[in-house]
Amino acid sequence: MTDTRSKPRHRRRKTALVAGIPLALTAAGALAYSPVFGDDAQSTASAATAAVPAWATATADGFASVNALGQNGTYGGRDGQIVTVRTLADLEKYATAAEPYVIVVAATINMDPVGKEIKVQSNKTIVGSGTSGHIVGGGFFLGSGVHNVIIRNLTIRDAYQGVWNDKEHDFDGIQMDGAHHVWIDHNDLRHMADGLIDVRKDSTYVTVSWNKMSQDNKAFGIGWTDNVVTDITIHHNWIRETEQRNPSTDNAAHAHLYNNFLEDVAGTDITSSYGNYSRGATKMVLENSYFQGINNPVIKDSTATIVQKGNTFVGTSGRNESGGTAFDPKSYYAYTLDATANVPSLLKSGAGPRSSIGTTTSTLAAAATTLTVAKDGSGQYTTVQAAVNAVPANNASRVVIQVKPGTYRELVKVPSNKPHVTIQGTGGSRKDTVIVYNNASGTPKPDGSGTYGTGGSATVAVEADDFQARNLTISNDFDEAAHTDIAQQAVALRTSADKVFLDGVIVSGDQDTLLVDTAAKEKLGRVYMTNSYVIGNVDFIFGRATAVIDKSVITLKKRYNGTSAGYVTAPSTAADRKGILIANSTVNGDVSAASFYLGRPWHAGGDASLDPQTTVRNTSLSSAIKSTPWTDMSGFSWKADRFAEYKNTGAGSGAASSDRPQLTDAQAANQEVADWLGDWTPTAS
């Protein structure tokens, strides 16, 4: 059916909308954001006249800035209070409220249930605090009539359910059905079950700018009605490792795309099927964008139009189309084009969440120092270890080491006197930034002082408390086949500290991949890994730490000689500690059926006082797991220690028996993730 509604005439905005900020917001802003963002405390006398930070009053550009449908541009929640949220309950409370709010997300918030989309109401700004605002396992929904919404500086990720072209789980990052005046800016959207961004059902006056979109089958869909209504601006977005809808634009009245970087990286598992697609009656203007390695970079229906200007195509193939007449974007709003040749470097450094947004001295970052590492010399340091060395001893606040994409073949050690360090890859995928080395337990040290030993073989060794790693790969690529004459334990990551947070990483090796240790037998060492991958074959998650592997994938790997046999865990837990907990995860891999044990007890050094523990619960087990999943080690019986399962699923799961202990419901209630972590709530920073 054709829409017969008359569409309001566009009016170009003359000035940014910064007026109308109530005194209540000014005072509330001074009080609400100071503890989170590190601003100087305001005195009572000056609070009422304190300047509101620029990010709280920011206004959109592009079509979201156009006055129409009774809305004068897009300025979000600037007329309301600034509130800081760290829980799902608080985020949903303020996002769904009738009143305007600037909502600062200052933690990792896990959606419950997975796939949940918070129904955002009008007049809201939802903004991440520095790079610490993560929405995991779900996203946001803007329904019919919802308007004046800003979503900025967030990482929205990991609702993926294991099916690539998923027709069952409609778990989007941001979905709009009939919304208008929406600005999506400086976000990192990746690894969702369906679309990263869906602008549907006549949503209009939308601007999508400076975002990273990656690791998804469907990046960005626009349309889904026969009505030619949507007006949308898409500029300065880095879209990579996405197969389709990059974007797909259906029946848009005006679609203005400029200065975007579409990248299909050779050698990855994801291959683009097409780039920008103008469908139906869409009128599209495509300017100064950069296409690298994309199949069918620009395509259109016979009924659609595309006007191309100044675009660059490198290593592309297939359809690259244009034709028809479109419109002049400058008749609706002002904008400035960046040179096409500069687009890749500009977006690699500028797209996605920022430590600060805006031009004032009030930043979105907590009191953190940022150091940059780049192999090509474009950062402050060319190695990760050099950046670690630059962290002052006994630093009191967070230091974020941002590592640009590349392979860093080096050993990295974070010593115990350098706490509060984050090592974070800046690429679109955790595969883009790789720290790798190839020492094994039996590898001779260069100084002739013996061999490294198992713990000493680690590519990355973390001895400092409150360490975080995210969005990167840590690997040990020791060649077992070439060195069968030496001890082959080869650790990728060793932790011997408390409050270690591993988020969105890959830890890869063969034997003894991930060593979760403590500084001493009597000391507590907690590790929380989430949304990550661990790859290995023999005892590849092991040690005496209190460690949680949550919402992650454990990939079983064949031995160097092609055989399938191994052990997932080898805990060496002290009797008064909790050991290894695998929860809400998946255990799989290309190995033979019934060839792997879930674990065995490691009484390190023959210490009979230890009481090793592994619990595997609410996890999908492939057929690779043996029907008797636990076994003895070095003369110690697993039945004398603590090994159990609870409500696992999949071909490798099984019923309770003397060889397969299952927790009761009462026992399971005391073996939750929170029980392992105690008074520590891991928060991205």
Salt bridges, closest charged atoms under 4 A:
ASP3 OD2 - ARG5 NH2 2.44
ASP61 OD2 - HIS235 NE2 3.03
ASP79 OD1 - ARG78 NE 3.43
GLU92 OE2 - LYS116 NZ 3.17
ASP158 OD2 - ARG157 NH1 2.80
ASP158 OD1 - HIS191 ND1 2.70
ASP158 OD1 - ARG430 NH2 3.61
ASP166 OD2 - HIS169 ND1 2.93
GLU168 OE2 - HIS169 NE2 3.99
ASP177 OD1 - ARG200 NE 2.77
ASP177 OD2 - LYS201 NZ 3.71
ASP185 OD2 - ARG152 NE 2.86
ASP188 OD2 - ARG190 NE 3.20
ASP194 OD1 - LYS218 NZ 3.15
ASP202 OD2 - ARG5 NH2 3.17
ASP231 OD1 - LYS7 NZ 3.18
ASP231 OD2 - HIS10 NE2 2.77
ASP231 OD1 - HIS254 ND1 2.85
GLU241 OE1 - ARG240 NH1 3.31
GLU263 OE1 - ARG240 NE 3.20
ASP269 OD2 - LYS431 NZ 3.35
GLU287 OE1 - HIS256 NE2 2.69
GLU321 OE2 - ARG319 NE 2.76
ASP338 OD2 - HIS236 NE2 2.66
ASP432 OD2 - ARG240 NH1 2.75
GLU463 OE2 - LYS413 NZ 3.76
GLU463 OE2 - ARG494 NH2 3.21
ASP466 OD2 - ARG398 NH2 2.94
ASP466 OD2 - HIS420 ND1 2.73
ASP477 OD2 - ARG409 NH2 2.48
ASP498 OD2 - ARG526 NH2 2.90
ASP503 OD2 - ARG157 NH2 2.50
ASP510 OD1 - LYS557 NZ 3.05
ASP517 OD1 - ARG544 NE 2.92
ASP539 OD2 - ARG600 NH2 2.76
ASP607 OD2 - LYS521 NZ 2.77
ASP611 OD2 - ARG642 NE 3.14
ASP641 OD2 - HIS603 NE2 2.94
GLU645 OE2 - ARG660 NE 2.56
ASP659 OD1 - LYS639 NZ 3.40
GLU672 OE2 - ARG617 NH2 3.63
ASP679 OD1 - ARG526 NH1 2.86
